[in-house]
Amino acid sequence: MKGNGRTYVDHLLAEHRRLDHIVRRVLASLPNWEEPDAVDWRPQMLAGLEAIRRELSQHFQEEEAGGCLEEAVASCPSLSSDVVRARAEHAHLLEDLRELIEHCGSDTGGAALSSHVLGQEIGAVVHKLRAHEALEDRIIERGFNVCLENEDMAESRSGRPSAAGARDD
């Protein structure tokens, strides 16, 4: 892979790792819904959801400003419909997060039921986010001729990005 493509791949992987870290931290802040006297977890949850929204908004702005996805399409024009679909998902994901933040901030129900319901809602948004990231990963794999699964495995062993995922086909 050429140097500029490597930069795009590394940047996307770093963005996805950063988002995953924030999402995991938010999910960990949910109390066990069976514990009726859980400490007030909403302020930490709201801060975490806001952090996810800020990070996603920045990530989407960068994508929409051009660069990584456009380079993938330039290398493989058949990806253009996938890129259009990925960009269309941006507004929906941000709206889902806005609604989740609003619900978390306005909910005054009991901690047990609130955390259970909110946990399910967060799970649904995270599922959509993971599907979106998977779409972006497929675009990058085809556009830059890499296998990101190998990239992630190499990084998890060494702690740093690796070119091990480059393919020669």
Backbone bond lengths (Angstrom), bond angles and torsions (degrees), N, CA, C in turn:
res aa  C-N    CA-C-N  psi(-1)  N-CA   C-N-CA  omega(-1)  CA-C   N-CA-C  phi
1 M - - - 1.444 - - 1.520 107.84 -
2 K 1.303 115.64 141.77 1.464 122.18 179.68 1.532 109.20 -71.43
3 G 1.336 116.53 158.42 1.463 122.96 -175.81 1.512 114.38 -54.17
4 N 1.341 119.01 -47.18 1.460 122.02 -177.66 1.530 110.90 -63.20
5 G 1.330 117.55 -40.45 1.464 121.41 177.23 1.513 111.46 -62.49
6 R 1.327 116.11 -39.52 1.467 121.17 178.28 1.526 110.29 -60.34
7 T 1.339 116.28 -40.59 1.459 121.30 179.22 1.525 110.21 -62.05
8 Y 1.331 116.94 -44.44 1.467 120.85 179.32 1.527 111.41 -62.28
9 V 1.317 116.43 -45.63 1.468 120.65 -179.41 1.525 110.23 -63.08
10 D 1.318 116.76 -47.41 1.467 120.49 -179.82 1.526 111.14 -60.37
11 H 1.322 116.42 -41.61 1.466 120.60 -179.60 1.531 110.87 -64.19
12 L 1.323 116.67 -45.60 1.470 119.88 179.75 1.519 111.23 -62.12
13 L 1.320 116.83 -44.57 1.468 120.04 178.68 1.522 111.24 -61.41
14 A 1.322 117.05 -41.34 1.470 120.53 178.80 1.525 110.87 -64.53
15 E 1.327 117.20 -41.32 1.474 120.96 178.13 1.529 110.16 -61.76
16 H 1.308 117.26 -45.97 1.461 120.31 -178.70 1.524 111.54 -65.56
17 R 1.329 116.83 -37.33 1.473 119.19 176.85 1.519 111.17 -65.48
18 R 1.340 116.53 -41.67 1.463 120.38 -179.97 1.530 110.21 -63.46
19 L 1.321 116.98 -44.60 1.470 120.57 177.66 1.523 111.04 -62.08
20 D 1.327 116.42 -42.63 1.457 120.22 -179.58 1.523 110.83 -61.86
21 H 1.323 117.06 -39.98 1.464 121.59 178.86 1.540 110.55 -62.14
22 I 1.321 116.54 -44.96 1.470 120.32 180.00 1.518 110.32 -65.41
23 V 1.324 117.63 -43.25 1.468 121.31 179.97 1.525 110.18 -61.69
24 R 1.324 117.29 -44.58 1.469 120.18 179.10 1.532 111.56 -61.57
25 R 1.322 115.83 -39.52 1.472 120.07 179.08 1.532 110.43 -64.23
26 V 1.333 116.44 -41.30 1.468 120.53 178.93 1.521 110.37 -64.83
27 L 1.313 116.94 -46.01 1.466 119.96 180.00 1.527 111.24 -62.11
28 A 1.314 116.78 -35.53 1.465 120.67 179.52 1.523 111.70 -69.19
29 S 1.330 117.95 -21.00 1.464 120.04 -178.97 1.525 112.54 -80.48
30 L 1.328 117.43 -11.08 1.467 119.62 176.94 1.525 109.71 -70.46
31 P 1.321 117.54 130.02 1.469 118.75 177.36 1.520 110.07 -74.29
32 N 1.296 115.62 161.29 1.453 120.81 173.16 1.525 106.65 -64.89
33 W 1.311 117.65 119.44 1.465 121.20 -173.47 1.518 113.03 -65.25
34 E 1.305 117.83 -11.61 1.465 120.59 177.95 1.529 112.31 -87.25
35 E 1.324 117.38 -5.64 1.461 121.45 179.61 1.525 108.79 -93.72
36 P 1.328 118.48 103.42 1.460 120.90 -174.67 1.529 114.81 -66.75
37 D 1.296 118.79 -24.23 1.464 120.29 -176.78 1.528 111.85 -109.86
38 A 1.331 116.22 39.46 1.466 120.72 178.59 1.531 109.60 -64.51
39 V 1.310 116.43 144.69 1.453 123.07 177.04 1.529 108.04 -60.97
40 D 1.345 116.78 153.78 1.458 119.60 -179.59 1.526 109.59 -62.74
41 W 1.295 115.45 108.41 1.454 123.74 -174.89 1.529 112.49 -97.66
42 R 1.340 117.12 -9.13 1.464 120.08 -174.07 1.541 114.42 -61.83
43 P 1.346 119.78 -43.30 1.474 118.20 -179.87 1.537 112.76 -58.58
44 Q 1.319 117.01 -42.95 1.462 120.79 178.75 1.529 110.21 -66.84
45 M 1.326 116.90 -39.62 1.458 121.55 179.02 1.529 110.46 -64.21
46 L 1.332 116.12 -46.24 1.467 119.69 178.81 1.526 111.44 -60.30
47 A 1.319 116.86 -43.67 1.467 120.75 178.98 1.529 110.30 -61.37
48 G 1.306 116.55 -41.36 1.465 120.56 179.18 1.513 112.53 -66.22
49 L 1.333 116.62 -43.59 1.466 120.28 178.75 1.525 111.04 -64.61
50 E 1.326 116.33 -39.00 1.469 120.28 176.25 1.533 110.61 -63.25
51 A 1.327 116.87 -39.56 1.464 120.69 178.56 1.531 110.45 -63.62
52 I 1.321 117.06 -41.15 1.465 120.44 177.29 1.521 109.57 -62.68
53 R 1.325 116.77 -44.61 1.468 119.85 -178.79 1.527 110.93 -63.29
54 R 1.331 117.86 -43.72 1.469 120.87 177.98 1.527 111.15 -61.02
55 E 1.319 116.06 -46.94 1.462 121.24 -178.65 1.531 111.10 -62.53
56 L 1.330 115.96 -44.60 1.471 120.07 178.79 1.520 111.31 -64.90
57 S 1.313 116.44 -42.88 1.456 120.14 -179.59 1.525 110.44 -59.60
58 Q 1.322 116.81 -45.59 1.465 121.71 177.92 1.533 110.49 -62.55
59 H 1.317 116.37 -45.69 1.468 122.23 179.97 1.535 110.17 -58.86
60 F 1.326 116.54 -45.55 1.457 120.85 -178.94 1.530 111.35 -67.75
61 Q 1.324 117.36 -39.52 1.470 120.39 177.83 1.518 110.59 -60.33
62 E 1.315 116.38 -43.03 1.466 120.27 178.67 1.523 110.88 -62.65
63 E 1.328 116.57 -43.56 1.461 119.75 179.02 1.523 111.60 -63.17
64 E 1.314 116.19 -42.57 1.457 120.31 -176.34 1.526 112.66 -74.49
65 A 1.336 116.86 -19.59 1.467 120.85 177.98 1.525 111.40 -77.28
66 G 1.300 116.72 -11.22 1.463 120.50 178.82 1.506 111.45 108.08
67 G 1.307 114.43 159.90 1.455 119.71 178.24 1.502 112.39 131.31
68 C 1.300 115.89 -109.94 1.458 123.27 -170.33 1.532 113.03 -54.97
69 L 1.314 117.72 -54.09 1.460 120.31 -176.73 1.526 111.51 -67.90
70 E 1.321 116.67 -37.13 1.465 120.09 178.26 1.526 110.80 -66.05
71 E 1.325 116.66 -39.23 1.458 120.11 177.69 1.527 110.68 -64.26
72 A 1.328 116.04 -38.28 1.472 119.59 177.74 1.528 110.05 -62.99
73 V 1.333 117.31 -42.82 1.466 121.47 179.13 1.530 110.48 -66.99
74 A 1.323 117.16 -37.81 1.462 120.02 178.22 1.530 110.73 -60.85
75 S 1.321 116.49 -35.86 1.463 120.96 178.83 1.520 112.40 -79.18
76 C 1.325 115.52 -29.83 1.467 120.83 -176.00 1.528 108.43 -143.81
77 P 1.352 117.67 85.36 1.468 121.25 -174.55 1.524 115.65 -56.49
78 S 1.316 117.79 -23.87 1.467 119.71 179.28 1.528 112.39 -66.12
79 L 1.336 117.74 -10.06 1.469 122.03 178.51 1.526 113.02 -81.20
80 S 1.323 118.13 -6.62 1.469 120.18 -173.26 1.523 112.56 -58.90
81 S 1.324 119.09 -38.84 1.473 119.58 179.49 1.529 111.09 -68.44
82 D 1.328 117.50 -33.20 1.469 120.55 176.40 1.524 110.90 -67.11
83 V 1.324 117.00 -38.77 1.463 121.15 178.60 1.525 110.33 -66.67
84 V 1.327 117.12 -40.94 1.472 120.89 176.82 1.532 109.27 -60.62
85 R 1.320 116.51 -44.24 1.472 120.50 179.01 1.523 111.49 -63.26
86 A 1.334 116.98 -43.68 1.471 120.72 -179.95 1.528 110.47 -61.41
87 R 1.319 116.16 -43.35 1.471 119.21 179.49 1.525 111.64 -66.35
88 A 1.314 117.60 -35.63 1.465 120.73 178.78 1.534 110.94 -65.30
89 E 1.308 116.95 -28.84 1.467 121.05 179.96 1.526 112.09 -72.06
90 H 1.318 118.13 -22.54 1.463 121.41 -176.12 1.525 112.12 -55.26
91 A 1.326 116.98 -52.85 1.473 120.84 -177.73 1.522 110.88 -61.89
92 H 1.327 117.25 -39.01 1.465 120.49 -179.45 1.527 111.70 -65.95
93 L 1.319 116.40 -42.18 1.464 119.68 179.27 1.532 111.57 -65.24
94 L 1.311 116.45 -41.89 1.468 119.55 178.53 1.525 111.17 -66.42
95 E 1.326 117.56 -36.96 1.470 120.97 177.52 1.529 110.46 -67.09
96 D 1.327 117.15 -41.60 1.467 120.44 176.62 1.528 110.50 -58.66
97 L 1.325 116.77 -42.46 1.463 120.36 178.38 1.524 111.81 -66.57
98 R 1.333 116.84 -40.76 1.462 120.43 178.20 1.534 109.97 -59.10
99 E 1.322 116.70 -45.25 1.467 120.79 179.60 1.528 111.01 -64.38
100 L 1.313 116.68 -39.62 1.465 121.07 178.97 1.524 110.77 -64.04
101 I 1.318 116.64 -43.09 1.467 121.45 178.05 1.525 109.89 -63.36
102 E 1.310 116.24 -43.96 1.466 120.36 179.13 1.526 110.54 -61.70
103 H 1.322 117.02 -43.73 1.466 121.00 179.70 1.527 110.84 -63.69
104 C 1.303 116.48 -44.50 1.467 120.58 -179.14 1.526 110.58 -63.93
105 G 1.318 117.13 -39.80 1.457 121.05 -178.44 1.506 114.23 -73.36
106 S 1.324 117.44 -27.47 1.462 120.19 -176.52 1.519 113.38 -100.11
107 D 1.313 118.36 -10.99 1.469 121.85 -177.16 1.524 109.84 -72.73
108 T 1.321 115.39 125.63 1.462 120.11 177.61 1.524 111.39 -120.07
109 G 1.318 115.90 15.48 1.462 119.92 179.68 1.511 111.47 -69.36
110 G 1.319 115.64 177.90 1.459 121.06 178.35 1.517 111.11 -62.18
111 A 1.306 115.88 150.02 1.458 121.26 -175.31 1.521 112.15 -59.10
112 A 1.325 116.83 -42.32 1.463 119.59 -175.55 1.524 111.47 -63.31
113 L 1.322 117.36 -53.10 1.457 120.39 -178.59 1.520 111.22 -67.37
114 S 1.322 117.43 -42.16 1.455 121.16 -179.73 1.519 111.85 -60.25
115 S 1.324 116.90 -45.31 1.462 118.95 -178.37 1.519 110.88 -68.06
116 H 1.316 117.43 -34.56 1.469 120.46 178.81 1.528 110.52 -66.42
117 V 1.334 116.65 -48.87 1.465 121.19 -179.57 1.527 110.21 -64.45
118 L 1.324 117.03 -46.77 1.451 120.65 -179.57 1.530 111.00 -63.25
119 G 1.313 116.45 -37.55 1.463 119.93 176.91 1.517 111.69 -60.06
120 Q 1.332 116.62 -40.20 1.462 120.38 177.71 1.529 110.58 -66.77
121 E 1.329 116.97 -41.28 1.466 120.82 179.73 1.527 111.03 -65.92
122 I 1.320 116.53 -41.67 1.462 120.35 177.52 1.524 109.38 -63.20
123 G 1.315 116.28 -42.72 1.460 120.17 178.87 1.525 112.07 -57.69
124 A 1.339 117.05 -40.19 1.463 120.72 179.03 1.528 111.28 -65.73
125 V 1.331 117.05 -42.08 1.468 120.65 179.28 1.529 109.93 -67.71
126 V 1.317 117.27 -41.79 1.466 120.91 179.29 1.535 110.01 -62.84
127 H 1.320 116.92 -38.75 1.471 120.84 177.10 1.532 110.49 -59.72
128 K 1.331 116.91 -44.59 1.472 120.82 177.91 1.524 110.76 -64.39
129 L 1.340 116.70 -40.45 1.457 121.07 179.10 1.527 110.66 -63.38
130 R 1.328 117.41 -43.66 1.474 121.14 179.32 1.536 110.46 -63.47
131 A 1.321 116.80 -39.65 1.473 119.87 177.46 1.528 110.17 -63.73
132 H 1.326 116.79 -39.73 1.468 121.06 177.87 1.534 110.58 -63.95
133 E 1.318 117.13 -45.12 1.465 120.94 178.50 1.523 110.54 -62.27
134 A 1.334 116.84 -38.51 1.463 120.15 178.43 1.530 110.56 -63.36
135 L 1.331 117.22 -38.86 1.459 120.98 176.62 1.529 110.05 -63.07
136 E 1.325 117.08 -46.64 1.465 120.53 177.61 1.525 110.82 -59.76
137 D 1.321 116.61 -42.28 1.464 120.44 179.19 1.528 111.12 -60.74
138 R 1.331 117.10 -43.14 1.473 120.21 178.83 1.528 110.94 -62.98
139 I 1.331 116.34 -39.75 1.464 120.24 177.59 1.530 109.83 -61.04
140 I 1.318 116.36 -46.68 1.460 121.30 -179.03 1.531 110.52 -65.08
141 E 1.317 117.12 -43.62 1.469 120.20 179.83 1.528 111.17 -57.89
142 R 1.318 116.53 -48.06 1.465 119.97 -178.32 1.527 111.63 -73.21
143 G 1.325 116.68 -40.83 1.455 119.64 -176.63 1.514 114.20 -71.05
144 F 1.338 117.03 -32.46 1.457 120.93 -177.54 1.525 112.97 -112.31
145 N 1.337 115.61 4.90 1.460 121.21 175.77 1.527 112.22 56.45
146 V 1.327 115.59 52.72 1.464 122.09 178.06 1.520 108.73 -129.46
147 C 1.305 115.02 162.69 1.464 121.23 173.79 1.526 106.83 -114.40
148 L 1.332 116.50 104.28 1.465 120.15 -175.06 1.518 112.33 -69.33
149 E 1.314 118.25 -24.26 1.458 119.60 176.77 1.519 109.67 -61.22
150 N 1.315 117.02 -43.59 1.463 120.51 176.29 1.519 111.02 -66.64
151 E 1.336 117.10 -36.46 1.463 121.24 178.08 1.528 109.60 -59.12
152 D 1.351 116.42 -48.79 1.460 120.45 -178.23 1.525 111.44 -63.25
153 M 1.338 117.41 -40.52 1.457 120.49 -179.64 1.521 110.41 -65.79
154 A 1.333 117.62 -42.83 1.464 120.92 179.62 1.521 110.57 -64.30
155 E 1.333 116.96 -40.23 1.463 120.48 179.49 1.512 111.79 -66.56
156 S 1.327 117.02 -40.06 1.458 118.85 -177.28 1.528 110.77 -66.65
157 R 1.332 117.96 -28.77 1.469 120.64 178.02 1.522 111.90 -77.95
158 S 1.336 116.15 -38.83 1.460 118.75 -173.56 1.520 113.72 -101.46
159 G 1.349 116.79 -20.13 1.450 120.17 -177.71 1.518 113.25 82.61
160 R 1.333 117.56 3.18 1.468 119.98 178.82 1.526 108.98 -139.91
161 P 1.333 117.63 157.28 1.456 120.82 179.51 1.524 111.59 -59.39
162 S 1.317 114.35 148.56 1.452 120.49 -178.40 1.508 110.96 -135.08
163 A 1.279 118.05 150.74 1.455 122.50 176.15 1.516 111.19 -90.46
164 A 1.323 117.84 12.94 1.463 121.91 -176.22 1.525 111.89 -61.68
165 G 1.330 117.80 -21.11 1.455 119.75 -175.91 1.503 114.33 -84.50
166 A 1.303 119.31 -3.32 1.469 120.33 -179.00 1.517 109.60 -65.31
167 R 1.313 114.92 138.09 1.453 120.89 179.13 1.510 109.34 -111.83
168 D 1.308 115.36 156.58 1.461 120.05 179.74 1.513 112.98 -107.68
169 D 1.339 119.43 8.54 1.465 119.70 -175.97 1.477 114.69 -83.07
